[in-house]
Amino acid sequence: MKVSVSQNELATADADFVAIGLCEGEELPAELASARGAADAKGSFKKLAMIHPEQPVRVLVAGLGKREDLDAERLRVAAALVAKEAGKLSAGSLAWALPEGDDADALAEGIVTGTILGAYRFDRFKSKDAEDAESASLDSLTLLGPESISAASEAARVCAEAQNRARDLQSLPSNVATPSYLADRAEEIAAAHDLLSVELFGREEIAAKEMGGLVAVSQGGAEDPRLIVLRYENGGSGETLGLVGKGVTFDTGGISLKPSAGMQEMKMDMSGAAAVLETVGAIAELGLKLNLVAVVPSTENMPSGTAIKPGDIITQYTGKTVEVNNTDAEGRLILADALAYAIEQGADRVVDIATLTGAVMIALGSTYAAVISNDDDLAGQVEAAGQETGELVWRLPLHAEYKALMKGTVADLTNAAPKRKAGTISAAGFLEEFVGDTPWAHLDIAGTAWDVGREYTGSDASGYGVRLLTGLARALAG
């Protein structure tokens, strides 16, 4: 979407229609107060009203609630509602008058992000009739405000469009978005930016590296696994941030087969990988001054005569052995290899993101993702990025008693604790075994990757993590 900033007045805005926000107890601008329909305009949060002054022809008034509650998140929601209304009206262009507030950059970010995410549609596989082909889609947003918000508006555009690209990857069916498809996407991202490079490893190379987790999970399927490594170098001799994303492009559960109801959603078990790939693209487009290594282990998890079986023992990349007592606890096996590899490749601090446990949905629903970390500073930075972007995280504790749940009987570790206790935390405790002393944070996004229900993400793929991770990178870049 094209995003621009203009100092034009409402009456001279060049767009199909104009949107303004209205807080509770406040009045419309004088030039709109007598317009047809003005009496319907209310400041109640999420309430929309179309009014018709002489110029511009159409103005959509979005209720913002109480003035003291106005922040970027409220504007993300309001802007998404306005964008959806624009879609109903087949509007191609929209102008938004920036509300008054203490932080103009944050408010501008809210409008840009909400508009771009709210206008998103995934209709690649739908047949188009003549009427659909002629309908306009919202492709232009103009912010009516000071020139000083231009940089924040552009950064918001980059991040929101990257999030929509992650939503595309999540939404693709698994017969399209295979591990090889994700690898091809990584090559596209790297080819678009001079500071990015990519390495791709296939089944034989993964086996040669003795990545026992990725080998084990992939051995039941016909699709070859891929280990995807992206590097971005733009920080001189500074520290390197590591990002690791779970890339299970379809998860049947393997021999420990999942119930059939809802299994189609398991095409989104690569949501962490989607977030990492598109975050790397956003970081490169923004030109952030930092160094980055991103590792994406990607595979299907399928049942077959060659699939790993409950009770099998594997050796991970670090040499630690694992009893695989549940083949549906596969994500931690591939992440363990990838985390160790990212650290070996120079990551000074590392964040992994994964749709890892159903337990996190019981604990936190779809409002917060869980963050679990061995480092208070890194956990605080992730939490701060979540607050700024609206991709919220809630820290859960690590404790030796949780880690003890993952001790093996005849191997070093088990991938599935025998007792159903603290499933999200014990899974993170398993991963901690593979990061050593490196500062590390784990994001469990099984509750936030889809079906969030917010106005700007809807009830399907959310692209969660792109703005959070990019926000973290921006903070580290300084």
Rosetta blueprint (number, residue, H / E / L):
1 M L
2 K E
3 V E
4 S E
5 V E
6 S E
7 Q L
8 N L
9 E L
10 L H
11 A H
12 T H
13 A L
14 D L
15 A L
16 D L
17 F E
18 V E
19 A E
20 I E
21 G E
22 L E
23 C E
24 E L
25 G L
26 E L
27 E L
28 L L
29 P L
30 A H
31 E H
32 L H
33 A H
34 S L
35 A L
36 R E
37 G L
38 A H
39 A H
40 D H
41 A L
42 K L
43 G L
44 S L
45 F L
46 K L
47 K L
48 L E
49 A E
50 M E
51 I E
52 H E
53 P L
54 E L
55 Q L
56 P L
57 V L
58 R L
59 V E
60 L E
61 V E
62 A E
63 G E
64 L E
65 G E
66 K L
67 R H
68 E H
69 D H
70 L L
71 D L
72 A H
73 E H
74 R H
75 L H
76 R H
77 V H
78 A H
79 A H
80 A H
81 L H
82 V H
83 A H
84 K H
85 E H
86 A H
87 G H
88 K H
89 L L
90 S L
91 A L
92 G L
93 S E
94 L E
95 A E
96 W E
97 A E
98 L L
99 P L
100 E L
101 G L
102 D L
103 D L
104 A H
105 D H
106 A H
107 L H
108 A H
109 E H
110 G H
111 I H
112 V H
113 T H
114 G H
115 T H
116 I H
117 L H
118 G H
119 A L
120 Y L
121 R L
122 F L
123 D L
124 R L
125 F L
126 K L
127 S L
128 K L
129 D L
130 A H
131 E H
132 D H
133 A H
134 E H
135 S L
136 A L
137 S L
138 L L
139 D L
140 S E
141 L E
142 T E
143 L E
144 L E
145 G L
146 P L
147 E H
148 S H
149 I H
150 S H
151 A H
152 A H
153 S H
154 E H
155 A H
156 A H
157 R H
158 V H
159 C H
160 A H
161 E H
162 A H
163 Q H
164 N H
165 R H
166 A H
167 R H
168 D H
169 L H
170 Q H
171 S H
172 L L
173 P L
174 S L
175 N L
176 V L
177 A L
178 T L
179 P H
180 S H
181 Y H
182 L H
183 A H
184 D H
185 R H
186 A H
187 E H
188 E H
189 I H
190 A H
191 A H
192 A L
193 H L
194 D L
195 L L
196 L E
197 S E
198 V E
199 E E
200 L E
201 F E
202 G L
203 R H
204 E H
205 E H
206 I H
207 A H
208 A H
209 K L
210 E L
211 M L
212 G H
213 G H
214 L H
215 V H
216 A H
217 V H
218 S H
219 Q L
220 G L
221 G L
222 A L
223 E L
224 D L
225 P L
226 R E
227 L E
228 I E
229 V E
230 L E
231 R E
232 Y E
233 E E
234 N L
235 G L
236 G L
237 S L
238 G L
239 E L
240 T E
241 L E
242 G E
243 L E
244 V E
245 G E
246 K L
247 G E
248 V E
249 T E
250 F E
251 D E
252 T L
253 G L
254 G L
255 I L
256 S L
257 L L
258 K L
259 P L
260 S L
261 A L
262 G L
263 M H
264 Q H
265 E H
266 M H
267 K H
268 M H
269 D L
270 M L
271 S H
272 G H
273 A H
274 A H
275 A H
276 V H
277 L H
278 E H
279 T H
280 V H
281 G H
282 A H
283 I H
284 A H
285 E H
286 L H
287 G L
288 L L
289 K L
290 L L
291 N E
292 L E
293 V E
294 A E
295 V E
296 V E
297 P E
298 S E
299 T E
300 E E
301 N E
302 M L
303 P L
304 S L
305 G L
306 T L
307 A L
308 I L
309 K L
310 P L
311 G L
312 D E
313 I E
314 I E
315 T E
316 Q L
317 Y L
318 T L
319 G L
320 K L
321 T E
322 V E
323 E E
324 V E
325 N L
326 N L
327 T L
328 D L
329 A L
330 E L
331 G H
332 R H
333 L H
334 I H
335 L H
336 A H
337 D H
338 A H
339 L H
340 A H
341 Y H
342 A H
343 I H
344 E H
345 Q L
346 G L
347 A L
348 D L
349 R E
350 V E
351 V E
352 D E
353 I E
354 A E
355 T L
356 L L
357 T L
358 G L
359 A H
360 V H
361 M H
362 I H
363 A H
364 L H
365 G L
366 S L
367 T L
368 Y L
369 A E
370 A E
371 V E
372 I E
373 S E
374 N L
375 D L
376 D H
377 D H
378 L H
379 A H
380 G H
381 Q H
382 V H
383 E H
384 A H
385 A H
386 G H
387 Q H
388 E H
389 T H
390 G L
391 E L
392 L L
393 V E
394 W E
395 R E
396 L L
397 P L
398 L L
399 H L
400 A H
401 E H
402 Y H
403 K H
404 A H
405 L L
406 M L
407 K E
408 G L
409 T L
410 V L
411 A L
412 D L
413 L E
414 T E
415 N L
416 A L
417 A L
418 P L
419 K L
420 R L
421 K L
422 A L
423 G H
424 T H
425 I H
426 S H
427 A H
428 A H
429 G H
430 F H
431 L H
432 E H
433 E L
434 F L
435 V L
436 G L
437 D L
438 T L
439 P L
440 W E
441 A E
442 H E
443 L E
444 D E
445 I L
446 A L
447 G L
448 T L
449 A L
450 W E
451 D L
452 V L
453 G L
454 R L
455 E L
456 Y L
457 T L
458 G L
459 S L
460 D L
461 A E
462 S L
463 G L
464 Y L
465 G L
466 V H
467 R H
468 L H
469 L H
470 T H
471 G H
472 L H
473 A H
474 R H
475 A H
476 L H
477 A H
478 G L
